[in-house]
Amino acid sequence: MARVIEERPQVEQAPFLLSVDSKVNGQPVPKLPLIPRARYVDEAFYQAEIDHIFRKSWLLLAHISEFPQIGSYKLFDLPDLGPVVIVRGKDKKLRAFLNSCRHRGATVLRDSEGCRNVMICQYHGWTYNLQGDLIGVTNPEAFPDFDKTQYSLPGLRCEQWGGFVYINFDEAAKPLLEWLGPVVEVNDHVMNAPDKPLTMLSRNSFEVACNWKLMYENFIEGYHVNFVHGPSISKMMDQTKGYSELFANGCFSSYSFYRPRKEMNYDGNTPESVAPTLPGMEGKDFDSKFITVGMFPNVTIPAVKQSYTTFQVLPIGIDRCQFTYCTYVTDWGDAAKPSAWDNADAGTNAFVQEDMATMACVQKSIEAAPDQHIPVGGYEIPLFHFNTAIDRMIGAENIPDGCALPNADALQAWVTR
């Protein structure tokens, strides 16, 4: 390992491309340590993930296009974390709050989305403006000498990247762009998304009977494609090709290659099946490949020529998770929605259903033999990188016995930036 580190180029931001045959820039990668299965079934480890990862990480919840006007809002129920509202204020800024009145905790908005001038407690009628300030107390005579300025809605940090809206429960967390770091600099085709503009083509959300990590890991490796997705995307994607680039904080980019066009016969989502091409995708060889942007802890964004799809996983129990995927395309304005999008959306739904059917079975088998360990191959290098970030963020002192990776620094030499 020391020899490889010494040979690493000292050029700032030099890419280290890890291939599916376990080589980085042509050099073999040492065999990676086994991953304990206990990580997917241990209750104490799950609680450590909630406390040290999800309460301290940037979580993707929405896109700016979902808040078209002042007062537009959306609600998000985040199990083990809290109910969240994101709303566009009178200054057009997006803000995030706990959907919890400062009086006795009732919700201040009930519908899942809408547009309001104020937010009113559903229990006792306390009223808040769009900036979260308490501006009205029902029967104020019952609260003499009451200082409303001390009872604003609990605010959460709310920041944006590439038009995507994130929240964070941790006031001490790094700014979003600093946390994401080079993964957003490299993927400028997504960074420029607000200039498109984009619109949401579809949003789908399902509860899946598996640990959140199993569902996320499914979307950061291509090893399963030919076996799980035989009827669908395996007819588009060449599983034997591809490479990844690893970044700090568990982030990565994966580059996957299409089969030759004459071999493609999956009608749901071939490169020619939808239009128009997203601005910013020209000149990036998107006719031959697509890029998956992985952002710790729970989001991947496959970017193809015509769309972005965000895949997000949230834990709702040690053996259950909420899986949500949204597809964003160029806004077609006042014209009719292009019919090709219906076909593309159906294609995405088809292969996602194939994944979800598999994951519940995987969870059951791991529960049956939790003391075993998982070997990691070249297709799964981003998966191991993701798990190393989990251990670093939780901290060795907080990881239960039997759950820690044997060597969380095994890939550190090839973290590009």
C-alpha positions as CSV (number, residue, x, y, z in Angstrom):
1,M,0.0,0.0,0.0
2,A,2.8,2.4,0.9
3,R,4.4,2.0,-2.6
4,V,1.1,2.9,-4.3
5,I,0.7,6.0,-2.1
6,E,4.2,7.2,-3.0
7,E,3.4,6.7,-6.7
8,R,0.2,8.7,-6.6
9,P,0.6,11.8,-8.8
10,Q,0.9,15.0,-6.8
11,V,-1.1,17.0,-9.3
12,E,-4.0,18.7,-7.6
13,Q,-7.4,17.2,-8.6
14,A,-5.8,14.4,-10.6
15,P,-8.5,11.7,-11.2
16,F,-8.1,8.1,-10.0
17,L,-10.4,6.0,-12.2
18,L,-11.3,2.6,-10.6
19,S,-12.4,0.0,-13.1
20,V,-14.6,-3.0,-12.7
21,D,-11.6,-5.3,-12.9
22,S,-10.3,-3.8,-9.6
23,K,-7.7,-1.6,-11.1
24,V,-7.1,2.1,-10.6
25,N,-5.4,3.8,-13.5
26,G,-4.1,0.4,-14.5
27,Q,-2.8,-0.6,-11.1
28,P,-4.4,-3.5,-9.2
29,V,-6.4,-2.6,-6.1
30,P,-5.5,-4.7,-3.0
31,K,-8.3,-7.1,-1.9
32,L,-10.8,-5.2,0.1
33,P,-11.8,-6.3,3.7
34,L,-15.0,-8.2,4.2
35,I,-18.1,-6.2,5.3
36,P,-19.9,-7.6,8.4
37,R,-23.5,-8.6,7.8
38,A,-24.3,-7.4,11.3
39,R,-24.3,-3.8,10.0
40,Y,-27.7,-4.5,8.4
41,V,-29.4,-6.1,11.5
42,D,-27.8,-4.7,14.6
43,E,-30.2,-2.3,16.5
44,A,-27.5,-0.4,18.2
45,F,-25.7,0.2,14.9
46,Y,-28.9,1.4,13.3
47,Q,-29.4,3.9,16.1
48,A,-25.8,5.1,15.7
49,E,-26.6,5.8,12.0
50,I,-29.7,7.9,12.9
51,D,-27.8,9.9,15.5
52,H,-24.5,10.4,13.8
53,I,-25.3,10.3,10.1
54,F,-28.9,11.3,9.4
55,R,-29.1,14.0,12.1
56,K,-25.8,15.5,10.8
57,S,-25.8,15.0,7.0
58,W,-27.3,17.0,4.2
59,L,-30.5,15.3,3.0
60,L,-32.0,15.9,-0.4
61,L,-35.7,16.6,-0.2
62,A,-36.8,18.6,-3.2
63,H,-36.1,20.7,-6.3
64,I,-36.5,24.4,-6.8
65,S,-39.1,23.8,-9.5
66,E,-41.5,22.4,-6.9
67,F,-41.8,25.8,-5.3
68,P,-43.0,28.0,-8.2
69,Q,-44.3,31.0,-6.2
70,I,-44.2,32.8,-2.9
71,G,-46.0,30.6,-0.3
72,S,-45.4,27.4,-2.2
73,Y,-44.6,24.6,0.3
74,K,-44.1,20.9,0.7
75,L,-44.2,18.6,3.7
76,F,-41.8,15.7,4.4
77,D,-42.3,13.1,7.1
78,L,-38.8,11.9,8.1
79,P,-39.1,8.9,10.5
80,D,-36.7,9.1,13.5
81,L,-35.9,12.7,12.5
82,G,-39.1,14.8,12.4
83,P,-41.8,16.4,10.2
84,V,-40.3,19.0,7.9
85,V,-41.8,21.8,5.8
86,I,-40.0,23.7,3.1
87,V,-41.6,26.9,2.0
88,R,-40.8,29.8,-0.3
89,G,-40.9,33.1,1.6
90,K,-41.9,36.6,0.5
91,D,-38.3,37.3,-0.3
92,K,-38.4,34.2,-2.6
93,K,-35.9,32.4,-0.4
94,L,-36.6,28.7,0.4
95,R,-36.6,27.9,4.1
96,A,-37.0,24.7,6.1
97,F,-38.7,24.3,9.5
98,L,-39.9,21.6,11.7
99,N,-43.7,21.3,11.1
100,S,-44.3,21.8,14.8
101,C,-45.9,24.7,16.6
102,R,-43.9,26.1,19.4
103,H,-46.9,25.9,21.7
104,R,-47.7,22.2,22.0
105,G,-46.2,20.7,18.9
106,A,-49.1,20.4,16.5
107,T,-48.5,20.8,12.8
108,V,-48.8,24.2,11.2
109,L,-49.5,22.8,7.8
110,R,-51.5,19.7,7.1
111,D,-51.8,19.2,3.3
112,S,-48.7,17.5,1.7
113,E,-48.2,20.5,-0.5
114,G,-49.9,23.8,-1.5
115,C,-49.5,27.6,-1.3
116,R,-50.3,29.7,1.8
117,N,-49.7,33.2,2.9
118,V,-49.2,32.1,6.5
119,M,-48.8,28.9,8.5
120,I,-51.5,28.2,11.2
121,C,-51.3,25.7,14.0
122,Q,-53.9,23.0,13.5
123,Y,-54.5,22.7,17.2
124,H,-54.8,26.2,18.8
125,G,-54.5,28.5,15.8
126,W,-51.1,30.1,16.5
127,T,-50.0,31.9,13.3
128,Y,-46.6,32.1,11.7
129,N,-45.4,34.0,8.6
130,L,-43.5,32.5,5.8
131,Q,-40.2,33.3,7.5
132,G,-41.3,31.2,10.5
133,D,-41.9,34.2,12.8
134,L,-44.8,33.8,15.3
135,I,-47.1,36.7,14.4
136,G,-50.4,35.7,16.1
137,V,-51.5,34.0,19.3
138,T,-55.1,33.0,19.8
139,N,-56.6,34.7,22.9
140,P,-53.5,36.7,23.7
141,E,-55.0,37.7,27.1
142,A,-54.2,34.2,28.2
143,F,-50.5,34.9,27.7
144,P,-49.7,38.2,29.4
145,D,-46.2,39.6,28.9
146,F,-45.6,37.0,26.2
147,D,-42.7,37.6,23.8
148,K,-43.6,36.2,20.4
149,T,-40.1,36.8,19.1
150,Q,-38.8,34.0,21.2
151,Y,-41.2,31.4,19.7
152,S,-40.4,31.2,16.0
153,L,-40.8,27.9,14.3
154,P,-37.7,25.6,14.8
155,G,-35.6,26.3,11.7
156,L,-33.4,23.9,9.8
157,R,-30.5,24.6,7.6
158,C,-31.7,24.7,3.9
159,E,-29.2,25.0,1.0
160,Q,-29.1,24.2,-2.7
161,W,-26.9,22.5,-5.3
162,G,-27.8,22.3,-8.9
163,G,-31.4,23.3,-8.2
164,F,-31.8,20.5,-5.7
165,V,-32.9,21.5,-2.2
166,Y,-31.2,20.0,0.9
167,I,-31.8,20.3,4.7
168,N,-29.6,19.5,7.7
169,F,-30.6,19.1,11.3
170,D,-27.1,20.0,12.5
171,E,-26.3,23.6,12.9
172,A,-22.6,22.8,13.1
173,A,-22.4,20.9,9.8
174,K,-20.2,22.2,7.0
175,P,-22.0,24.2,4.3
176,L,-23.6,22.0,1.6
177,L,-21.2,22.8,-1.2
178,E,-18.2,22.3,1.1
179,W,-19.5,19.0,2.2
180,L,-20.2,17.7,-1.3
181,G,-16.9,19.2,-2.4
182,P,-15.4,18.0,-5.7
183,V,-18.2,15.7,-6.7
184,V,-20.2,18.8,-7.6
185,E,-17.3,20.5,-9.3
186,V,-16.6,17.5,-11.6
187,N,-20.3,17.1,-12.5
188,D,-21.0,20.6,-13.7
189,H,-23.7,19.3,-16.0
190,V,-25.9,18.9,-12.9
191,M,-24.5,22.0,-11.2
192,N,-25.9,24.1,-14.0
193,A,-29.4,22.6,-13.7
194,P,-31.2,25.8,-12.6
195,D,-30.4,27.4,-15.9
196,K,-32.3,24.7,-17.9
197,P,-35.0,25.1,-16.4
198,L,-36.3,21.8,-15.2
199,T,-39.7,20.4,-14.3
200,M,-40.6,17.3,-12.4
201,L,-41.8,14.6,-14.7
202,S,-42.8,12.1,-12.0
203,R,-42.4,11.3,-8.3
204,N,-42.7,7.8,-6.9
205,S,-42.3,6.6,-3.3
206,F,-42.4,3.1,-1.8
207,E,-41.8,1.4,1.5
208,V,-39.3,-1.5,1.0
209,A,-38.8,-4.3,3.5
210,C,-35.0,-4.0,3.9
211,N,-32.3,-2.0,5.7
212,W,-31.7,1.4,4.1
213,K,-28.1,0.6,3.2
214,L,-29.1,-2.5,1.2
215,M,-31.4,-0.3,-1.0
216,Y,-28.8,2.4,-1.4
217,E,-26.0,0.0,-2.2
218,N,-28.2,-1.5,-4.9
219,F,-28.0,1.8,-6.8
220,I,-24.2,2.2,-6.5
221,E,-23.1,-1.0,-8.1
222,G,-23.7,-2.5,-11.5
223,Y,-22.8,-6.1,-10.7
224,H,-26.5,-7.2,-10.4
225,V,-27.7,-5.6,-13.7
226,N,-27.6,-8.7,-15.9
227,F,-29.2,-10.9,-13.3
228,V,-31.9,-8.6,-11.8
229,H,-32.6,-6.5,-14.9
230,G,-32.4,-9.0,-17.6
231,P,-35.8,-7.9,-19.1
232,S,-35.0,-4.2,-18.9
233,I,-31.8,-2.1,-18.6
234,S,-29.4,-5.0,-19.2
235,K,-30.4,-4.6,-22.8
236,M,-29.1,-1.1,-22.8
237,M,-26.2,-1.2,-20.3
238,D,-22.9,-3.1,-20.7
239,Q,-22.3,-4.5,-17.2
240,T,-18.7,-5.5,-18.1
241,K,-17.6,-1.9,-18.6
242,G,-17.5,1.1,-16.4
243,Y,-15.3,2.9,-13.9
244,S,-15.7,5.1,-10.8
245,E,-14.0,8.0,-9.2
246,L,-14.1,8.4,-5.4
247,F,-14.4,11.6,-3.5
248,A,-14.3,12.8,0.1
249,N,-17.1,12.1,2.5
250,G,-18.3,9.0,0.8
251,C,-19.2,10.7,-2.5
252,F,-18.4,9.2,-6.0
253,S,-19.1,9.4,-9.7
254,S,-19.7,6.2,-11.7
255,Y,-19.5,6.0,-15.5
256,S,-21.6,3.3,-17.2
257,F,-21.5,2.5,-20.9
258,Y,-24.4,1.7,-23.3
259,R,-24.3,-1.3,-25.5
260,P,-23.8,-0.7,-29.2
261,R,-27.0,0.8,-30.6
262,K,-27.7,-2.1,-32.8
263,E,-27.9,-4.4,-29.7
264,M,-30.4,-2.2,-27.9
265,N,-33.9,-3.5,-27.8
266,Y,-35.4,-2.1,-24.6
267,D,-38.2,0.2,-25.7
268,G,-38.6,1.7,-22.2
269,N,-35.5,3.9,-22.1
270,T,-33.2,3.8,-25.1
271,P,-31.2,7.0,-25.7
272,E,-33.3,7.7,-28.8
273,S,-36.6,7.2,-27.1
274,V,-36.9,10.7,-25.5
275,A,-36.3,14.3,-26.3
276,P,-35.2,17.0,-26.0
277,T,-31.6,16.8,-24.8
278,L,-30.9,18.7,-21.6
279,P,-28.9,21.9,-22.1
280,G,-25.4,21.3,-20.6
281,M,-25.3,17.7,-21.8
282,E,-23.9,18.5,-25.2
283,G,-20.3,17.6,-25.9
284,K,-20.0,15.2,-22.9
285,D,-20.3,11.9,-24.8
286,F,-23.7,11.1,-23.3
287,D,-24.5,9.1,-26.4
288,S,-22.1,6.3,-25.2
289,K,-22.4,6.6,-21.4
290,F,-24.3,7.9,-18.5
291,I,-23.0,9.2,-15.2
292,T,-24.3,8.4,-11.7
293,V,-23.5,11.0,-9.1
294,G,-23.4,9.5,-5.6
295,M,-23.8,11.8,-2.6
296,F,-23.4,10.5,0.9
297,P,-25.4,9.3,2.8
298,N,-28.4,8.3,0.7
299,V,-28.7,9.9,-2.8
300,T,-27.7,8.9,-6.3
301,I,-28.5,10.9,-9.4
302,P,-28.2,9.0,-12.7
303,A,-27.7,11.7,-15.4
304,V,-28.6,10.7,-19.0
305,K,-28.8,12.9,-22.0
306,Q,-32.4,13.8,-21.5
307,S,-33.1,13.7,-17.7
308,Y,-31.9,13.5,-14.1
309,T,-33.5,11.0,-11.8
310,T,-32.8,11.3,-8.1
311,F,-32.9,8.0,-6.1
312,Q,-33.2,8.6,-2.3
313,V,-33.4,6.2,0.6
314,L,-34.5,7.1,4.1
315,P,-34.5,4.7,7.0
316,I,-37.9,4.0,8.7
317,G,-36.7,1.0,10.8
318,I,-33.8,-1.4,10.9
319,D,-35.5,-3.6,8.3
320,R,-37.6,-1.0,6.4
321,C,-36.8,2.1,4.3
322,Q,-38.6,4.6,2.2
323,F,-37.4,4.7,-1.4
324,T,-38.3,7.8,-3.5
325,Y,-37.3,8.5,-7.0
326,C,-38.0,11.7,-9.0
327,T,-37.3,12.4,-12.7
328,Y,-36.6,15.9,-13.9
329,V,-36.6,17.0,-17.5
330,T,-36.5,20.2,-19.6
331,D,-39.6,22.2,-18.8
332,W,-42.0,22.0,-21.8
333,G,-43.7,25.2,-20.8
334,D,-47.3,25.7,-22.1
335,A,-47.0,23.1,-24.7
336,A,-48.3,19.6,-24.3
337,K,-46.1,17.1,-22.5
338,P,-44.0,15.2,-25.1
339,S,-45.5,11.7,-25.4
340,A,-42.1,10.1,-25.4
341,W,-41.8,10.9,-21.7
342,D,-44.6,8.5,-20.8
343,N,-42.6,5.7,-22.3
344,A,-39.4,6.7,-20.5
345,D,-41.2,7.0,-17.2
346,A,-42.7,3.5,-17.6
347,G,-39.2,2.1,-18.3
348,T,-37.8,3.6,-15.1
349,N,-40.7,2.2,-13.1
350,A,-40.1,-1.3,-14.6
351,F,-36.5,-1.7,-13.5
352,V,-37.1,-0.1,-10.1
353,Q,-39.8,-2.7,-9.4
354,E,-37.2,-5.4,-10.2
355,D,-34.9,-4.0,-7.6
356,M,-37.5,-3.7,-4.9
357,A,-38.6,-7.3,-5.4
358,T,-35.0,-8.4,-4.8
359,M,-34.2,-6.3,-1.7
360,A,-36.8,-7.8,0.7
361,C,-35.3,-11.3,-0.1
362,V,-31.8,-10.1,0.6
363,Q,-32.8,-8.7,4.0
364,K,-34.4,-12.0,5.1
365,S,-31.3,-14.0,4.1
366,I,-29.0,-11.6,6.0
367,E,-31.2,-11.8,9.1
368,A,-30.9,-15.6,8.9
369,A,-27.1,-15.5,9.0
370,P,-26.0,-12.2,10.6
371,D,-22.6,-13.5,11.7
372,Q,-21.4,-13.9,8.1
373,H,-19.4,-11.4,6.0
374,I,-19.7,-9.9,2.5
375,P,-16.8,-10.1,0.0
376,V,-16.5,-7.0,-2.2
377,G,-15.4,-7.1,-5.9
378,G,-14.4,-4.6,-8.4
379,Y,-18.0,-3.7,-9.4
380,E,-18.7,-2.8,-5.8
381,I,-15.9,-0.5,-4.9
382,P,-18.2,2.5,-4.5
383,L,-20.2,0.3,-2.1
384,F,-17.2,-0.2,0.1
385,H,-16.3,3.5,-0.1
386,F,-19.8,4.3,1.1
387,N,-19.4,2.0,4.1
388,T,-16.1,3.6,5.1
389,A,-17.8,7.0,5.2
390,I,-20.4,5.5,7.5
391,D,-17.8,4.3,10.0
392,R,-15.9,7.6,9.9
393,M,-19.0,9.7,10.6
394,I,-20.3,7.4,13.4
395,G,-16.8,7.2,15.0
396,A,-15.1,4.0,16.0
397,E,-16.0,4.6,19.7
398,N,-19.7,4.5,18.8
399,I,-19.7,1.4,16.6
400,P,-21.0,-1.8,18.3
401,D,-18.8,-4.9,18.5
402,G,-19.0,-6.9,15.3
403,C,-20.2,-4.1,13.1
404,A,-17.1,-2.1,12.2
405,L,-15.2,-2.5,9.0
406,P,-11.8,-4.2,9.5
407,N,-10.0,-1.4,7.6
408,A,-12.0,1.8,6.9
409,D,-9.0,3.3,5.2
410,A,-8.5,0.6,2.6
411,L,-9.5,2.9,-0.3
412,Q,-8.2,6.2,1.1
413,A,-5.2,6.2,-1.2
414,W,-7.5,6.6,-4.2
415,V,-9.9,9.3,-3.0
416,T,-9.3,11.7,-5.8
417,R,-10.0,15.0,-4.0
